[in-house]
């Protein structure tokens, strides 16, 4: 939980900017956001967006763990690769593999324990207006549905 606390404390401005950008750009259509493996930072952004959209925590955890299923086991790494990386002072990427359910469960638990809810975290710590973000998403979706150019 110390890692979660320090990670969230440092990243609140980035989280706010990223979420605002995704929501504000959604009027153009689908917004793609990603990182190298589609987990960790991407997983947190996805979880926060799902919360804004009203998804359940169970849905958030399930969506996060899909990355692990899609990534599958690495065919090119072994424990000897890990040992070799450590000897050469390189990053041991084998420790970062996977999207374990526990990681998202712990993250959601930390948010609840420290902020009461994801909405409180977004509003109090990130300075976001969750209700306004929801309205923007709904307006963007309604505008796309009414845009005649979408049916051509």
C-alpha positions in Angstrom: 0.0 0.0 0.0 3.0 2.4 0.4 3.7 2.0 -3.3 0.1 2.7 -4.1 0.1 5.8 -1.9 3.2 7.3 -3.3 2.3 6.4 -6.9 -1.1 8.1 -6.6 0.3 11.1 -4.7 2.8 11.9 -7.4 0.5 11.1 -10.4 -2.7 13.1 -9.5 -2.0 16.0 -11.9 -1.1 13.5 -14.7 -4.3 11.5 -14.0 -6.4 14.6 -14.1 -4.9 15.9 -17.4 -5.2 12.5 -19.0 -8.8 11.9 -17.9 -9.8 15.4 -19.1 -8.1 14.9 -22.4 -9.7 11.5 -23.0 -13.2 12.8 -22.1 -12.9 16.1 -24.0 -11.6 14.4 -27.1 -14.2 11.7 -27.1 -16.5 13.9 -29.2 -14.2 13.0 -32.2 -14.9 9.3 -31.8 -13.1 6.5 -30.1 -10.1 7.5 -28.1 -7.1 5.1 -27.9 -4.8 5.3 -25.0 -2.1 2.8 -24.2 1.3 2.0 -22.7 3.7 -0.7 -23.5 1.8 -3.6 -22.0 -1.7 -2.2 -21.5 -1.7 -2.4 -17.8 -0.4 -0.4 -14.8 -0.9 3.2 -15.9 -3.3 2.2 -18.6 -5.1 0.0 -16.1 -5.5 2.8 -13.6 -6.8 5.2 -16.3 -9.2 2.6 -17.5 -10.4 1.9 -14.0 -11.0 5.7 -13.3 -12.9 6.0 -16.6 -15.0 3.0 -15.8 -15.8 4.6 -12.4 -16.8 7.8 -14.1 -19.1 5.8 -16.4 -20.6 4.0 -13.3 -19.1 0.6 -13.8 -18.9 -1.8 -10.8 -15.6 -2.5 -9.0 -16.1 -6.2 -10.1 -16.2 -5.0 -13.8 -13.0 -2.9 -13.2 -11.1 -5.8 -11.7 -12.2 -8.2 -14.5 -11.2 -5.7 -17.2 -7.8 -5.2 -15.6 -7.1 -9.0 -15.5 -7.9 -9.4 -19.2 -4.5 -7.9 -20.0 -2.8 -10.8 -18.3 -4.8 -13.3 -20.3 -4.0 -11.4 -23.5 -0.3 -11.0 -22.8 0.2 -14.6 -21.9 3.5 -16.1 -20.7 6.7 -14.7 -22.2 8.3 -17.1 -24.6 11.7 -15.4 -24.5 12.4 -14.9 -20.9 13.5 -17.2 -18.2 14.9 -17.0 -14.7 18.4 -17.0 -16.2 17.3 -13.8 -18.1 16.2 -12.3 -14.9 19.5 -13.2 -13.2 21.5 -11.9 -16.1 19.6 -8.6 -16.1 20.3 -8.1 -12.4 24.0 -8.8 -12.8 24.2 -6.2 -15.6 22.2 -3.6 -13.7 19.3 -3.7 -16.1 15.6 -3.7 -15.3 14.2 -7.1 -14.5 11.1 -7.0 -16.6 10.0 -10.4 -15.5 8.8 -8.9 -12.2 6.5 -6.6 -14.0 4.7 -9.2 -16.1 1.1 -9.9 -15.6 -2.0 -8.0 -14.4 -2.8 -9.9 -11.2 -6.3 -9.4 -9.9 -4.8 -8.6 -6.5 -3.1 -5.4 -7.9 -6.4 -3.8 -8.9 -8.3 -5.1 -5.8 -5.5 -3.5 -3.6 -5.7 -0.3 -5.6 -9.5 0.0 -5.2 -9.2 -0.9 -1.5 -6.5 1.8 -1.0 -8.8 4.4 -2.7 -11.8 3.5 -0.6 -9.8 3.5 2.6 -8.1 6.8 2.0 -10.8 8.7 0.0 -14.1 6.8 0.6 -14.7 6.4 -3.1 -13.2 6.8 -6.5 -15.4 9.9 -7.1 -14.0 11.5 -3.9 -10.5 10.7 -5.0 -11.1 12.3 -8.4 -12.8 15.3 -7.0 -10.8 16.0 -3.8 -7.3 14.9 -4.9 -7.3 15.4 -8.7 -9.6 18.4 -8.8 -12.0 16.9 -11.3 -15.7 17.4 -11.4 -17.0 13.9 -11.9 -20.6 15.0 -12.7 -19.3 17.4 -15.4 -17.1 14.6 -16.9 -20.2 12.3 -17.0 -22.2 15.1 -18.7 -19.5 15.7 -21.3 -19.3 12.0 -22.1 -23.1 11.8 -22.4 -23.2 14.9 -24.6 -20.4 13.6 -26.8 -22.2 10.2 -27.2 -25.5 12.0 -28.0 -23.9 14.3 -30.6 -22.2 11.3 -32.3 -25.6 9.5 -32.4 -27.2 12.5 -34.0 -24.4 13.3 -36.4 -25.7 12.3 -39.9 -22.1 12.0 -41.2 -21.8 8.8 -39.1 -24.3 7.0 -41.2 -22.7 7.7 -44.6 
